């Protein structure tokens, strides 16, 4: 389940994760349950900032929701998206009364999906697929936890996500046009204008469509008004 982050991917992911610094203490606000020896290894890994299969499997055998959140935060910092999802998926359903700070778990899951989106920067088709899932998670979070302290952070992140998705859509449209597939290019440009009207590439898409329409041959039969 390990992701290797390097070069540009590392820079992009770190820009995203810098904002997580203020969240680090949130998972530890409640008392840590259980002093049994079975959690000793888990606690040691968390203290050392280790995210591996042993950490995930150790927590799966325990009922320690605060530790799950702390571990998920550490794994997210390292780009271990699958580990975050294994730790926090169905968090509220697995713990009594939804577990402590369920909004924090939901927010970390949304951020994990955005990290996955950032890691697909070389594949615009995959980028759009992962971006739509990130959008869905942010929207679900906002609907489920309208009073969460993290809700104010969703707007800026969502705007940034939509801008990057618009750019990916525009690149795919340009690639289609350059390959001679004007129909696909036009469909993507129209889609971009419909769903990303405030993006930085919306004006370019509009200009492209205007030129494409102007360049279309006039096949109107002589003697007809239109």
C-alpha positions, 0 to 999 in steps of 0.5 A: 500500500506504500506510495512513493512521493518524490520530486514534483509530487512531493512538493505538491503534496507538501503544499496541501499538507502544510495546512494540516499542522494545526490539526495534529492535536485534534485526535488526541483531545480525548483520553487515550483508551486502553493501557494494555500491552497490545497497544504498546507497539502501536503507541511506539510507532505513532510516537516515532511517526511510523506508518506501516502495515503493523500500525494499521493491523494493530489498530484494527485489533483494538478499540482505540478511536483516538489512536486511529485518528492520530495514526491516520494523521501520521500516515496522511503526512507520508502520503499513505492514502490507503492506510488512512482509508483503512484506519478511518473508513466507517469510523462512526459505525465501528465505535460507540456513539460514533466515536470521538470527533467523527468530523475529524475522521471524515475530514482526514478522509477527504484530505486523503482523497485530495492527496490521491488526486495530487499524486495523479498529476501526470495523468489527466484522465485519472486526475479528473476521476480522483478529483470527482471523488475528492469533491464528493467527499468534501461535499459529504463532509460539509453536509454531515458536519455543518458545525465542524470547525474544519468546515471553513477550510473546505471552501478554499480547498474545494476552489483549488480542487475545481481549478486544477480539475478545470485545467486538466479538462482543458488540457484533455480538450486541447490534446483532442483538438491537436489529434484532430478529434474536434468533436471530443475537444468541443464537448470537453470545452463545453463541459468546462464552461458549464461546470467550471465557469469561474476557472482561469481557463474558462475564457480560453475555452470560450475563445476556442469554441468561438473560433471553432464555430466561426471556422465551421463550413457553411453548409446552408443550401442556397436560397435559405435564410438559415 
